[in-house]
Amino acid sequence: MLAQTPDSHHLHPHHIACPHCGHHTVVVQDENIYVCLRCGWRRNIASEALPLPLAIITTILLLVILL
């Protein structure tokens, strides 16, 4: 069993495979930061959100297409 400490990494419930090395060793380091314990790959998903103008334009286009 894995011991949990306040600063330990939390295992993601779906055991995400690392896109760099392919091993299932990706953990959630912070709410938006994913880190691979094997190769050190990391991604901050908070910085990958669509910019607001692009999100608005995409939403309007989808509404026009669907209506």
C-alpha positions as CSV (number, residue, x, y, z in Angstrom):
1,M,0.0,0.0,0.0
2,L,1.2,3.5,-0.9
3,A,1.8,5.8,2.1
4,Q,0.3,9.3,1.6
5,T,2.2,12.3,3.0
6,P,1.2,15.9,2.6
7,D,3.8,16.6,-0.2
8,S,3.6,13.2,-1.9
9,H,2.4,12.9,-5.5
10,H,-1.1,11.6,-5.9
11,L,-1.7,8.8,-8.3
12,H,-4.2,9.6,-10.9
13,P,-7.2,7.2,-10.7
14,H,-6.9,6.2,-14.4
15,H,-3.2,5.5,-14.3
16,I,-2.4,7.8,-17.3
17,A,0.3,6.6,-19.7
18,C,3.1,9.1,-20.3
19,P,3.0,10.4,-23.9
20,H,6.8,10.6,-23.9
21,C,8.0,7.3,-22.5
22,G,4.7,5.3,-22.6
23,H,4.8,4.0,-19.0
24,H,1.8,4.3,-16.7
25,T,3.7,6.5,-14.2
26,V,2.0,9.9,-14.6
27,V,0.9,11.5,-11.3
28,V,-1.0,14.7,-10.5
29,Q,1.5,16.9,-8.8
30,D,-0.8,19.9,-8.5
31,E,-4.4,20.4,-9.6
32,N,-3.2,21.3,-13.1
33,I,0.2,19.8,-13.3
34,Y,0.9,16.2,-14.5
35,V,4.4,14.7,-14.1
36,C,5.9,11.4,-15.2
37,L,7.9,9.8,-12.4
38,R,9.9,7.7,-14.9
39,C,11.2,10.3,-17.4
40,G,10.3,13.6,-15.9
41,W,7.9,14.7,-18.6
42,R,5.5,17.4,-17.2
43,R,2.4,19.3,-18.5
44,N,0.5,22.2,-17.0
45,I,-3.0,21.8,-18.4
46,A,-4.1,25.2,-17.0
47,S,-2.0,27.0,-19.6
48,E,-3.5,25.0,-22.4
49,A,-7.0,26.5,-22.3
50,L,-8.4,28.2,-25.4
51,P,-8.0,31.9,-25.4
52,L,-11.3,33.7,-24.7
53,P,-11.8,35.2,-28.2
54,L,-11.1,31.9,-29.9
55,A,-13.5,30.1,-27.5
56,I,-16.2,32.7,-28.3
57,I,-15.7,32.4,-32.0
58,T,-15.8,28.6,-31.9
59,T,-19.0,28.6,-29.8
60,I,-20.7,31.0,-32.2
61,L,-19.7,28.9,-35.2
62,L,-20.9,25.7,-33.6
63,L,-24.3,27.3,-32.7
64,V,-24.7,28.5,-36.4
65,I,-23.9,25.1,-37.7
66,L,-26.2,23.3,-35.3
67,L,-29.2,25.7,-35.8
